[in-house]
Amino acid sequence: MYCTLTDVEALNPKRIYGTSTTPTSIQVKALITQVAVEIDAVLEAQGYTVPVTTPANLVNFLKYVNAYGAAYLAESGMFPETTSPGETAHWQLLKKIYDDYMKMLMESKTPAGLGVGADVINVGSFYTEMNTPSDFPDPAFRVRSEDRDY
């Protein structure tokens, strides 16, 4: 699993899952596991060793994928037809985000440096040119407004 029950609840602060809710916290934890299995299947097909434990950026991204997937499943089970004409249910919005994230994983469109076998490279500081040491770095870009540099 890449996320926790708290991560799922954070996507809709009105949802606090417990022993007497529908779904229960145990059921939502099972959904988290189910989505993690789906994520691992996609990643394994891309050549990753699963579960993914490094790099931290990818693991953090997978936390969101896992949370959105579990939140969509929990919400759709609670409120399958709660829309008025022209509205979209919250679970449908969660599903869209989850589907978009899964599509990125399936198409190997993870951010550069997070792919299989990626090496860490020195990209320098945001404020200076690559590999340029400086005690007082210049900004990476300037914005001019009324002939003033910011």
C-alpha positions as a Python dict, from the first residue, in 0.01 Angstrom:
ca = {
    (1, 'M'): (0, 0, 0),
    (2, 'Y'): (122, 346, -86),
    (3, 'C'): (-130, 548, 117),
    (4, 'T'): (-317, 539, 445),
    (5, 'L'): (-678, 578, 549),
    (6, 'T'): (-595, 936, 651),
    (7, 'D'): (-471, 1011, 297),
    (8, 'V'): (-804, 891, 157),
    (9, 'E'): (-1005, 1090, 411),
    (10, 'A'): (-805, 1403, 323),
    (11, 'L'): (-951, 1399, -28),
    (12, 'N'): (-1292, 1468, 123),
    (13, 'P'): (-1269, 1615, 474),
    (14, 'K'): (-1637, 1536, 535),
    (15, 'R'): (-1555, 1165, 527),
    (16, 'I'): (-1425, 1006, 843),
    (17, 'Y'): (-1443, 629, 811),
    (18, 'G'): (-1502, 420, 1121),
    (19, 'T'): (-1660, 96, 1237),
    (20, 'S'): (-2018, 219, 1186),
    (21, 'T'): (-1979, 412, 859),
    (22, 'T'): (-2061, 297, 508),
    (23, 'P'): (-1811, 190, 393),
    (24, 'T'): (-1634, 105, 716),
    (25, 'S'): (-1270, 190, 778),
    (26, 'I'): (-1186, -178, 731),
    (27, 'Q'): (-1358, -177, 391),
    (28, 'V'): (-1175, 140, 284),
    (29, 'K'): (-843, -15, 389),
    (30, 'A'): (-932, -312, 168),
    (31, 'L'): (-997, -68, -120),
    (32, 'I'): (-656, 90, -56),
    (33, 'T'): (-498, -255, -87),
    (34, 'Q'): (-699, -330, -403),
    (35, 'V'): (-583, -10, -571),
    (36, 'A'): (-222, -71, -461),
    (37, 'V'): (-240, -412, -630),
    (38, 'E'): (-363, -244, -952),
    (39, 'I'): (-79, 10, -934),
    (40, 'D'): (180, -264, -875),
    (41, 'A'): (49, -465, -1170),
    (42, 'V'): (93, -167, -1402),
    (43, 'L'): (438, -85, -1264),
    (44, 'E'): (556, -445, -1280),
    (45, 'A'): (456, -454, -1647),
    (46, 'Q'): (675, -144, -1694),
    (47, 'G'): (975, -321, -1539),
    (48, 'Y'): (963, -185, -1185),
    (49, 'T'): (1028, -399, -880),
    (50, 'V'): (715, -379, -667),
    (51, 'P'): (622, -256, -424),
    (52, 'V'): (815, 57, -518),
    (53, 'T'): (1022, 195, -230),
    (54, 'T'): (1249, 443, -413),
    (55, 'P'): (1291, 709, -541),
    (56, 'A'): (1099, 913, -286),
    (57, 'N'): (934, 1133, -551),
    (58, 'L'): (783, 834, -724),
    (59, 'V'): (667, 679, -396),
    (60, 'N'): (503, 1010, -305),
    (61, 'F'): (330, 1024, -644),
    (62, 'L'): (206, 667, -596),
    (63, 'K'): (60, 770, -259),
    (64, 'Y'): (-169, 1012, -444),
    (65, 'V'): (-259, 760, -713),
    (66, 'N'): (-346, 507, -442),
    (67, 'A'): (-546, 760, -237),
    (68, 'Y'): (-745, 890, -536),
    (69, 'G'): (-829, 536, -646),
    (70, 'A'): (-944, 425, -303),
    (71, 'A'): (-1136, 750, -243),
    (72, 'Y'): (-1320, 714, -574),
    (73, 'L'): (-1418, 355, -493),
    (74, 'A'): (-1533, 446, -142),
    (75, 'E'): (-1732, 749, -260),
    (76, 'S'): (-1893, 568, -552),
    (77, 'G'): (-2010, 297, -315),
    (78, 'M'): (-2163, 553, -80),
    (79, 'F'): (-2328, 781, -335),
    (80, 'P'): (-2360, 609, -674),
    (81, 'E'): (-2631, 838, -816),
    (82, 'T'): (-2610, 1165, -627),
    (83, 'T'): (-2612, 1420, -904),
    (84, 'S'): (-2858, 1672, -1034),
    (85, 'P'): (-2882, 1741, -1406),
    (86, 'G'): (-2562, 1907, -1524),
    (87, 'E'): (-2364, 1815, -1209),
    (88, 'T'): (-2090, 1562, -1152),
    (89, 'A'): (-2070, 1346, -842),
    (90, 'H'): (-1759, 1388, -629),
    (91, 'W'): (-1662, 1025, -691),
    (92, 'Q'): (-1661, 1089, -1067),
    (93, 'L'): (-1410, 1371, -1022),
    (94, 'L'): (-1192, 1146, -806),
    (95, 'K'): (-1219, 870, -1069),
    (96, 'K'): (-1111, 1107, -1347),
    (97, 'I'): (-798, 1204, -1156),
    (98, 'Y'): (-725, 840, -1071),
    (99, 'D'): (-777, 731, -1432),
    (100, 'D'): (-547, 1008, -1557),
    (101, 'Y'): (-275, 905, -1311),
    (102, 'M'): (-307, 538, -1405),
    (103, 'K'): (-288, 628, -1773),
    (104, 'M'): (38, 813, -1702),
    (105, 'L'): (177, 503, -1534),
    (106, 'M'): (59, 272, -1813),
    (107, 'E'): (217, 494, -2077),
    (108, 'S'): (540, 528, -1878),
    (109, 'K'): (489, 902, -1849),
    (110, 'T'): (635, 935, -1504),
    (111, 'P'): (842, 1252, -1454),
    (112, 'A'): (1197, 1243, -1588),
    (113, 'G'): (1437, 1078, -1349),
    (114, 'L'): (1170, 854, -1197),
    (115, 'G'): (1177, 583, -1462),
    (116, 'V'): (1316, 234, -1432),
    (117, 'G'): (1690, 240, -1372),
    (118, 'A'): (1704, 620, -1363),
    (119, 'D'): (2023, 774, -1230),
    (120, 'V'): (2035, 1075, -1006),
    (121, 'I'): (2199, 1364, -1189),
    (122, 'N'): (2317, 1701, -1067),
    (123, 'V'): (2079, 1958, -1208),
    (124, 'G'): (2224, 2249, -1012),
    (125, 'S'): (2037, 2499, -804),
    (126, 'F'): (1711, 2661, -904),
    (127, 'Y'): (1880, 2995, -844),
    (128, 'T'): (2211, 2945, -1024),
    (129, 'E'): (2341, 2793, -1341),
    (130, 'M'): (2422, 2423, -1325),
    (131, 'N'): (2731, 2348, -1115),
    (132, 'T'): (2809, 2717, -1054),
    (133, 'P'): (2901, 2775, -689),
    (134, 'S'): (2810, 3115, -553),
    (135, 'D'): (2772, 3278, -214),
    (136, 'F'): (2503, 3510, -348),
    (137, 'P'): (2319, 3332, -628),
    (138, 'D'): (2137, 3521, -899),
    (139, 'P'): (1772, 3434, -956),
    (140, 'A'): (1702, 3181, -1230),
    (141, 'F'): (1485, 3444, -1404),
    (142, 'R'): (1391, 3807, -1359),
    (143, 'V'): (1057, 3980, -1390),
    (144, 'R'): (1058, 4339, -1504),
    (145, 'S'): (789, 4575, -1390),
    (146, 'E'): (816, 4948, -1445),
    (147, 'D'): (1190, 4912, -1512),
    (148, 'R'): (1253, 4737, -1182),
    (149, 'D'): (1417, 4397, -1149),
    (150, 'Y'): (1255, 4157, -906),
}
